[in-house]
């Protein structure tokens, strides 16, 4: 079996957060091994996943402040893998290459080192800012007989996001989704339009989650792929639920622009080397009452990114305080923004589109 190419968006399930504490490493290792076996990874590959997750979790335990580990299944077509993300608020690494060098491991860990974790993973990324914190992400896919991953790392998603429930809840009332619209052109230079939706269901808990999942379903099923058309379809689908704040963006790489339409407290930003530009949303509640929809157009910043997040993150973040952030994967970017601006008193979600233009 050769590598499977993905176009833009992976899908995720079985999201579980593990907070820093005495049982972090053991709990994360057991959950990782269970997930790996359930999705059909070989016993050898499942053991590698468990080992890597244990090393990452132990590093969080021993060195991090307010650390956490996210574990989930990731899917590309008919292939399934395991992904983890660690997020902590300090003290950060002063020399990341040295931390990833062979033979470098922390006292009290399994001793394989983060460099070995990177080699075991099919995709690995780490961003650390001294005095602020570290985010690390890794994906593990099935391997072929010759040891190659069945999903090629060069084809991995340009879109990634993270949701985290309010403290005390196990389900998150926020949700996000991504889909693509292929170009009508036969030119290989044309990249597909990418649509991204983020919904913050009102309140929190199962009823908020019901609203946000209804938004995802309507977004995935609508035939109108304009931001306003998709948002109108979501509005109809959310009637009878709590409703929510929703924004839809359409990234058109060929045209060099993004179209954005939002209702309620969803924040949207275009990030570039020279700063960030906010995207406008109107007041209202999707599913209950909203004003006439307006779509705003902005040029895509060179080598930049699109960020959308719920009000579970404050807007008081500045990617200029996170040197090199735009050179990292969308998932690590999302994790850093969650670490930098996330609040525990609300559900939180953030999605990043990067590398599509």
Protein Blocks (a to p, Z undefined) as FASTA:
>chain_A
ZZdddfklccdehiacddedfklmmmmmmmmmmmmmmnopafklmmmmmmmmmmmmmmmm
mmmghiadddddddehjbccdddddddebebjfblmlmmpghiacehiaonojmlmmmmp
mbdcddddehibccdddddddddfkopafbdfklmcfbdcdddddehiabdfbdcddddd
ddfbfbfkbccdddddddddehedjklmmmmmmmmmmmmmpmblcfklmmmmmmmmmgoi
abpadddddddfknopacdddedjddcddddfkbccdddddeddehiaccdddddddddd
ehiacddddfkbcfkbcfklmghklmpcfklmmmmmmmmmpcfkbccdddddehkZZ
